[in-house]
């Protein structure tokens, strides 16, 4: 189309528009769609991606629509209205007052300002959280310095008082009261276990006065890992490192797909590698295994065919690095339901349990339940006959015996705790339901944090009726350690005659730190002979001896176990 034809076409179009008058009703115009893009049928805008533009032929479009149209047709691009040839360089922006366009400049400016304000607010929140964490760290250090100053001043006053006495006969007159007792842990013995290292975990049995430590095998026939009884022989178990739990029987998970119970040797095949395990104490038959896919498998040693329970944490598949069983408690001031404390790398969840009896009716599945189907009572005779057979220890029986029909079925309901961080260890004191969760340093909290918390329950009431009970945790103290943790270490929380005590290895001090849990203050720093920054304390295990109720400590490095005894002193 040349210029003369274009002018003629324009005059005819203007004449047609003059003869055709649109109908108007108030502020609304009918009869034309000249205000909308013919491709998307949306109004043009004065700014933004849908800005008004035209092609060489003169037809009007939104810029985003016509650019996509031409791009989709490639080199054979044509106008959607007149089918004339068109390319991207033919697009021209229009700045006109005769056509109505939607002015979005104010909106675009407001959206840009909103995005900037959101960014600044998020930055301010992060800075406030960082300053709060630093304030907590400084507050803890200030408290520790005040306590150390008070202790030094007390000791100096005692020495001054003793030096002012005229002779030793009158020493008992001004001696401090006998009720002021203090103590500390003293090194008794260091026992080398392995020359190659790779010792990882410990577990004690106070009933047998036995301490078990995992270590590499020294037997050339068995090249894997096993358990060393401190005063007895090596017990060969498997080819990988172990995760131990304390009972007269031992269980190990070893980061493989099998779960083993010894000395009554039972091996359960699991769908994914097992990272942690625990017994359902005081029940002597049930035990749990935490897997790398975030699931928890429940076993009963009376049934060797496989797991009887499979638990999953909602919306979380991170590995389970710690399991602690919480027994049922009858005290009305604390939660009465038992359950399982599941520690994953990114969260902690309490799986509250409630036992029920199976029947021929369908069991409710609103909560996490066992995966085994409950048979009908009419099948009782066949099941009793199958239960008389020997356990299928080697998996040779294609039809293993089913679970007894009168076995209690346990329902589990998950309750997530509002805790954040990279969890590395989880420890529990069942008597008072206090637990210790250890977290690695992060950008927000640049130091190792051991969080002491208590498991509490909250009743959800509707009117005067209690609908159900929810569980959460109440944070008591934050125990701070050094700024680094290269190796995953296990902490310990136990309750002795002097109250609850927490012990954790610290790479920064090259040893272990002991805290009082009632005040959150640091009691003592232990320095084993071979413990360094590169060879830290990786496990802590409290134990008692016959005739004493005071907890002693065993500290484990990669090659040696160190025994510490509590010694009481009087000022």
Order of alpha helices (4+ residues) and beta strands (2+ residues): alpha-beta-beta-beta-beta-alpha-beta-alpha-beta-beta-beta-beta-beta-beta-beta-beta-beta-beta-beta-beta-beta-beta-beta-alpha-beta-beta-beta-beta-beta-beta-beta-beta-beta-beta-beta-beta
